[in-house]
Amino acid sequence: MKVYLKQIEGLSLAARGESNHWVVMDGARQFGGSKAASSPMELVLMALAGCTSMDVLSILQKMRQSLSDYRVVVKAERAEEHPKVYTRIHIDYYFWGDQVEEKNVQRAIELSQTKYCSVSIMLKKTAELTYAYHINEPIPEDDLPQP
């Protein structure tokens, strides 16, 4: 696997992988960025959410679980000193549907977290990774990122 990155301006960067899709990144203003895009560390959490979600959704589909909606909220804490790696990460999975079976949700998440999601397995080497799931429950407002 290869990734190509180029500078746009300052700390605004664009990268693309072998899939040929561009991703834009930017840094905080105090470090010379313009905060015009997600930071690389935010993208790590997005990669985690995407990786585990692809697993969970495909496993639930194979289990013939029909969802009307699905969301994930990832919250993380970082080390105070450099390197400021993630030290704690918590994933909240939200499932909506009329006949979502809890045992299937548990199994799908367990398989993702222990066998299939490469991103979570890598992050577990530096961070305590925990999760919870919620079936047909609303996402608390303070769990949503503020603009």
Summary of the structure (lengths in Angstrom):
residues: 147
radius of gyration: 17.1
end to end distance: 33.5
largest distance: 50.2
contacts: 383
relative contact order: 0.14
helix: 34%
strand: 32%
